[in-house]
Every structure is written in structure tokens, then in C-alpha cells.
Amino acid sequence: MNKQGILWLLRLLVGGLFIFSGLIKVNDPVGTAIKLEEYFDVFSNDIASFFYLFKPYALPIAVVLVVSEVVLGVMLILGVKLKQTVYAIGAMILFFTFLTFFSAYFNKVTDCGCFGDAIKLTPWESFYKDVVLLIMISFLFFFREDLPEESPKWAKISSVIVLVGSIGLAIYAIQNLPFIDFRAYKEGVNIPQNMQPSSALQYTYVMKKGGEIFKFDQYPSEEGYEFVEMVLKNPEALPKISDFAAWNEEGDQTEFLFAGNKVLILSSNISKMDQSSLKEMDLLVRSMANAPVDVVLLAAATQEEIDQVINTQNWSIVGLQADATVVKTIMRANPGIMILKDGVVMKKYHHNNTPEPTEVLDFFL
């Protein structure tokens, strides 16, 4: 293959990966923003305190990043302003490589969110992926003078269309919910079932004796062995959900949520909750009063804050506490609604799409 063929292949591989990664995150910009907030928290503590100033702008920064990934990938493949595109993609991959190295080496953010929730990579896997990308982009950079100078008009028009379309999709996903839900709490999931191992967990017992290392499928009964570690042989059997919990001053209430018909109003931060949306939910809440349904406000807040919201709205519902990370994972809206039937996620709604009471009751017939 000649030089031009190699450069075209590199453009196709790098551009395709950028488009794939960007589209997954355009599907869920709020998830990317949550990940950026994690990085800003870590950087403000470990590098410089000014990073904390970026947290309020995590969502618009996320939109710029995810849209840029898609558009730059398209421009690289179609040959639009190739030299400038290579510079921009190079700067972006340097930034991503720094993030993934920081995550891996310091074990600070254990999931970079490179492919959203669709494909989970360990921090080191994410770093190695970025290193490979960096090498490919370096070739494009060093041979940028051999890249085509001009691109056809249709390619430029296509790039603009992709830019506008990506922004539109990102805004729609923010105002509603992700088009495709890759998370552990997607519709149709049986939460209590997914909190259990899919099969019996199997371990290898690593022991030491006389300076030698031995491995056993069962813990050895013979004396003289020194325990070193247990290694899980079938990690794919681990529970898909390990952190779901709900509680109040009376104790754990998780099992209560899994029994019967539940309408959960979820809030990851009551102080930042869209208060106007509660008025729209008022009809739904009051319509459930005489139905065989429990309405629950599940929030990452103190019990006093939760009770205050309930009392202010004059609702006769249950108020429970939950972990903020769990609530953010379940619901990309603040507040949002999740319909549960015997622990199965029937439907999720953004507060902009609060359902009619009859629509909710249809799930329980």
C-alpha cells in the first residue's frame, strides 16, 4: 500500500472511531457532563482549585466535546480542511490521553466514559486505546503536507449538516432522555434480579508455602499454606447492579420499592431541581391517591429536605433517601419519573414529558 493509501486508511480508522465515540455520547450529554464533574472535582483537589469553577459549565462543555468528536471525525474522513482538522483532533486526543493516564495511574476516576455507558473500559484499557489513537494521529500530523488540500463542496455542506444535526440531537437528549439507554436501569430491567449474581461465583485461592505459590479451586485444608489472595474466575457473573439502596429514618426501605406498583419521582439534587416541573407532576401524584400505587420521592438529600418538598407540595407520598450517583445513573433529569412494577423498570420519563395518570395506570393493569 502506498503512502496515500496508508493516510486514507488512518483517516478512516481515526475518523470512524471519533464518530462512533461521539455519537454514543451525543446520545447522553448529561452522562458526559457527570463524568466531567468528577474530573473537575479530582483536579480541583489534586492539581489546582480553579478547576472547581468549571463544574457549573460541565453540561455545555460536554456538548461542545461530544459534538466536536462527531464533526471532526466526519471532516477527517470527508477531507474537509484536513490540516486544521488534524491539529484539532491531535489536541483533543492529547487531552483525552492525559485524562485516561491520570485516571489509570492515580486511580481517581475509574471509568473515563470514553464510550459512554455502552462500552466499559478499565482506566488502563482507555489509556492504551488513546495511545494507539495518538500514534495514528501522529502519522497524519507528520505527513499533513501530503493530505489533500481541497475538498468537494458537498463534503463541506455535509460537515455543516452533521454539525447542526449533532447539536440538535444533543439538545433533544438533554431536554428529554437518551435515545438509547445503555445503563443498568434501562426499561425492562428487573432491578432486584440484577442485584444478584447471574451464577455461583467461583474463586481461585492463591496460597504460599515454602516460598512457592500455589493455586487451588477450593481453600486448602492442609496446614502450612499462607493465604495470598482470592481471584474471581467468572467476573461476568457479578451482579449488574451493586449499589441500589433506599432508606429513611426507620432504616433500609429497598425491598419496599420492589414490592407492588411504584411511581418514583427521582431527584439527584433537590436544591437544583426544576421546581416548575413539580406543578406538572401534581396532577399525576394526586391521581394516584386512590389507585393501588405507591408514589415515592426518592432523592439524594437529607430526610428533612425531602419532607419539606413533600409538605410544600401538600403531597401524601413516601419520602426516601438514596445515593446521588445511583440517582444520576438511573435518571438523566432532575426531577424525573420511573415506573416500577415488582422491581421491574416499566418506563422512565423526563420531567418535560410528565405522563398522564391514565398512561401510568396502564402499566399496572
C-alpha positions in Angstrom: 0.0 0.0 0.0 1.4 3.4 -0.9 1.6 6.5 1.3 -1.7 7.9 0.2 -3.4 4.6 0.8 -2.0 4.4 4.3 -3.0 8.0 5.1 -6.6 7.3 3.8 -6.8 4.2 6.0 -5.6 6.2 9.0 -8.2 8.9 8.3 -10.9 6.2 8.1 -9.9 4.5 11.3 -9.4 7.6 13.4 -12.4 9.4 12.0 -14.6 6.4 12.4 -13.6 5.9 16.0 -14.2 9.6 16.7 -17.7 9.4 15.1 -18.6 6.2 17.0 -17.4 7.6 20.3 -19.1 11.0 19.7 -22.4 9.6 18.7 -22.6 7.4 21.8 -22.1 10.5 23.9 -24.3 12.7 21.9 -27.0 10.2 22.8 -26.3 11.1 26.5 -24.6 14.5 27.0 -25.8 14.6 30.6 -23.8 11.5 31.3 -20.7 13.1 29.8 -21.3 16.2 32.0 -21.5 14.0 35.1 -18.2 12.4 34.2 -16.6 15.9 33.6 -17.8 17.0 37.1 -15.9 14.0 38.5 -12.8 15.1 36.8 -13.2 18.7 37.9 -13.6 17.6 41.5 -10.5 15.5 41.3 -8.4 18.2 39.5 -9.5 20.9 42.0 -8.3 18.7 44.9 -5.1 17.3 43.3 -3.9 19.9 40.7 -5.5 23.4 41.1 -8.5 24.7 42.9 -9.7 26.8 39.9 -10.9 23.6 38.2 -13.9 23.7 40.6 -15.1 26.8 38.7 -15.8 24.7 35.6 -18.4 22.5 37.4 -21.4 24.7 36.7 -20.5 24.7 33.0 -20.0 20.9 32.7 -23.1 20.4 30.5 -22.2 23.0 27.8 -18.6 21.8 27.8 -19.8 18.2 27.4 -22.0 19.3 24.4 -19.0 21.0 22.8 -16.8 18.0 23.3 -19.2 15.3 22.1 -20.3 17.3 19.0 -16.7 18.1 18.2 -15.9 14.4 18.2 -18.6 13.6 15.7 -17.9 16.6 13.4 -14.1 16.3 13.4 -14.4 12.6 12.6 -16.7 13.4 9.6 -14.4 16.2 8.5 -11.3 13.9 8.7 -13.0 11.2 6.6 -14.5 13.6 4.0 -11.3 15.6 3.7 -12.6 19.0 4.9 -9.9 21.4 6.0 -7.7 18.4 6.7 -4.6 20.2 8.1 -6.8 22.2 10.6 -8.8 19.1 11.4 -5.7 17.0 12.2 -4.5 19.8 14.5 -7.8 19.8 16.3 -8.1 16.1 16.6 -4.5 15.9 17.8 -5.2 18.5 20.5 -8.3 16.6 21.5 -6.6 13.2 21.7 -3.7 14.7 23.8 -6.4 16.0 26.2 -8.1 12.6 26.3 -4.8 10.8 26.8 -3.9 13.0 29.8 -7.4 12.3 31.3 -7.1 8.5 30.8 -3.5 8.4 32.1 -4.5 10.4 35.2 -7.4 8.1 35.8 -5.3 4.9 35.4 -2.1 6.0 37.2 -3.7 7.7 40.2 -6.9 5.5 40.2 -9.0 8.6 40.6 -11.8 8.3 38.0 -12.2 4.6 37.4 -14.3 5.0 34.2 -13.3 7.7 31.7 -16.6 7.5 29.9 -14.8 7.3 26.5 -17.7 5.3 25.1 -20.4 6.5 27.5 -22.2 3.6 29.2 -22.2 1.5 26.0 -18.7 0.0 26.3 -17.0 -0.1 29.7 -13.2 0.1 29.6 -10.8 -0.1 32.6 -8.7 3.1 33.1 -5.6 1.4 31.6 -7.6 0.0 28.6 -8.8 3.5 28.0 -5.2 4.9 28.2 -3.8 2.2 25.8 -6.7 2.9 23.3 -5.8 6.6 23.4 -2.1 5.9 22.9 -2.9 3.8 19.8 -5.0 6.7 18.5 -2.3 9.2 19.3 0.2 7.2 17.3 -2.1 7.1 14.3 -2.9 10.8 14.5 0.9 11.5 14.8 1.4 9.9 11.4 -1.3 12.1 10.0 0.3 15.1 11.6 3.8 14.3 10.3 2.6 13.7 6.8 0.0 16.5 6.8 1.6 18.1 3.8 0.7 15.0 1.8 -3.0 15.3 2.7 -5.4 16.7 0.1 -5.6 20.5 0.0 -9.2 20.9 -1.1 -12.5 19.0 -0.5 -15.6 18.9 -2.7 -18.4 21.3 -1.9 -20.7 18.5 -0.9 -18.2 17.4 1.8 -18.3 20.9 3.3 -22.1 21.0 3.2 -22.3 17.5 4.7 -20.0 18.6 7.6 -22.2 21.6 8.4 -25.3 19.3 8.3 -23.6 16.9 10.7 -22.7 19.9 13.0 -26.3 21.2 13.1 -27.7 17.7 13.4 -25.3 16.7 16.3 -26.2 19.8 18.2 -29.9 19.2 17.7 -29.6 15.6 18.9 -27.6 16.6 21.9 -30.2 19.3 22.9 -33.0 16.8 22.4 -31.4 14.2 24.6 -30.9 16.8 27.3 -34.5 18.0 27.1 -35.8 14.5 27.1 -33.9 11.4 27.9 -31.2 9.4 26.0 -32.4 7.8 22.8 -30.8 4.5 23.7 -30.3 3.7 27.4 -27.1 1.7 28.0 -27.3 1.9 31.8 -28.1 -0.9 34.3 -31.5 0.7 35.0 -32.9 0.8 31.5 -36.5 0.0 30.8 -37.3 -3.7 31.1 -34.7 -4.4 33.8 -35.6 -6.4 36.9 -33.6 -4.5 39.5 -33.7 -7.0 42.4 -32.8 -9.8 40.0 -29.9 -7.9 38.6 -28.7 -7.2 42.2 -27.9 -11.0 42.4 -25.1 -12.9 40.8 -26.2 -14.5 37.5 -24.5 -17.7 38.6 -22.4 -19.0 41.5 -19.2 -17.0 41.9 -16.1 -19.2 41.5 -12.7 -18.3 43.0 -9.1 -19.3 42.7 -7.3 -19.3 46.0 -3.7 -18.2 45.8 -1.6 -19.6 48.6 2.1 -19.6 49.5 4.1 -22.4 51.0 7.8 -22.6 51.4 8.4 -19.6 49.1 6.3 -21.2 46.3 2.9 -20.0 45.0 0.0 -22.5 44.7 -3.4 -22.1 43.2 -6.5 -24.1 44.4 -10.1 -24.2 43.4 -11.0 -24.9 47.0 -9.5 -23.4 50.1 -6.8 -26.0 51.1 -7.4 -27.8 54.4 -3.8 -28.8 54.7 -1.9 -26.7 57.2 1.2 -24.7 56.3 -0.3 -22.7 53.5 -0.3 -18.9 53.8 -3.2 -17.1 52.1 -2.2 -14.6 49.4 -5.4 -13.6 47.6 -8.7 -14.7 46.1 -9.1 -14.3 42.3 -12.6 -14.3 40.8 -12.7 -16.8 37.9 -16.1 -15.7 36.4 -16.4 -11.9 36.9 -19.2 -11.9 34.2 -21.4 -13.4 36.9 -21.1 -10.5 39.2 -24.4 -8.5 39.9 -25.0 -5.9 37.2 -26.4 -3.6 40.0 -24.5 -3.4 43.2 -25.3 0.0 44.7 -29.0 0.4 44.6 -30.5 1.3 48.0 -33.2 3.4 49.6 -33.7 4.3 53.2 -35.2 6.7 55.7 -35.0 7.3 59.4 -36.6 3.9 60.0 -33.9 2.0 58.1 -33.5 0.3 54.8 -36.5 0.5 52.5 -35.1 -1.1 49.4 -37.4 -4.1 49.5 -40.4 -1.8 49.8 -39.6 -0.3 46.4 -39.5 -3.8 44.9 -43.0 -4.8 46.1 -46.0 -3.9 44.0 -46.7 -0.8 42.0 -44.4 2.2 42.4 -44.1 5.6 40.9 -40.7 7.1 41.8 -40.0 10.8 41.5 -36.2 11.0 41.4 -34.0 13.9 42.3 -30.2 13.9 42.3 -30.1 17.4 43.9 -33.1 19.0 45.4 -31.6 22.5 45.5 -31.1 22.3 41.7 -34.4 20.6 41.0 -36.7 22.1 38.4 -39.4 23.4 40.7 -41.8 24.3 38.0 -41.9 20.7 36.9 -43.4 19.7 40.3 -46.5 21.6 39.4 -46.9 19.5 36.3 -46.4 16.3 38.4 -49.0 17.4 40.9 -51.9 16.0 38.8 -50.1 12.7 38.4 -49.4 12.4 42.2 -52.9 13.3 43.3 -54.4 10.9 40.7 -52.5 8.0 42.3 -54.1 8.7 45.7 -57.0 6.2 45.2 -55.0 3.8 43.0 -53.1 0.7 44.1 -49.9 2.6 43.6 -47.3 4.0 46.0 -45.8 7.3 44.9 -42.3 7.8 46.3 -40.0 10.9 46.2 -36.5 9.3 46.1 -33.8 11.9 46.4 -30.1 12.4 47.2 -30.9 14.7 50.1 -31.5 14.8 53.8 -34.8 13.5 55.1 -35.7 17.0 56.2 -35.2 18.3 52.7 -37.3 15.5 51.2 -40.1 16.1 53.7 -40.0 19.8 53.1 -40.6 19.3 49.4 -43.5 16.8 50.1 -45.1 19.2 52.6 -44.7 22.2 50.3 -46.5 20.4 47.6 -49.0 19.1 50.1 -48.5 15.5 48.8 -49.4 12.4 50.8 -46.5 10.3 49.5 -43.4 8.4 50.8 -40.1 10.2 51.0 -36.9 8.1 50.8 -33.2 8.9 50.6 -30.7 7.5 48.0 -27.1 7.9 46.9 -26.6 10.8 44.4 -24.5 8.7 42.0 -27.2 6.0 41.9 -30.0 8.5 41.2 -27.9 10.2 38.4 -27.3 6.8 36.9 -31.0 5.9 36.9 -32.3 9.2 35.7 -30.8 11.9 33.5 -33.3 14.5 34.6 -33.8 16.4 37.8 -36.5 15.5 38.6 -37.6 12.5 36.6 -40.1 9.7 36.9 -39.6 6.0 36.9 -42.4 3.4 36.9 -41.7 0.2 38.8 -43.8 -2.9 38.9 -42.5 -5.6 41.3 -39.0 -4.2 40.9 -39.1 -4.1 37.0 -38.5 -0.8 35.3 -41.6 -0.3 33.2 -40.9 3.3 31.9 -38.8 6.4 32.6 -39.8 10.0 31.9 -38.0 13.3 31.8 -39.9 16.0 33.8 -40.5 17.7 30.4 -42.6 14.6 29.4 -44.6 14.0 32.6 -47.2 11.3 31.6 -50.9 11.5 32.0 -52.3 9.5 35.0 -54.1 7.0 32.7 -50.8 6.3 30.9 -49.2 5.4 34.2 -52.1 3.3 35.4 -52.0 1.2 32.2 -48.7 -0.2 33.3 -50.3 -1.8 36.4 -53.4 -3.3 34.7 
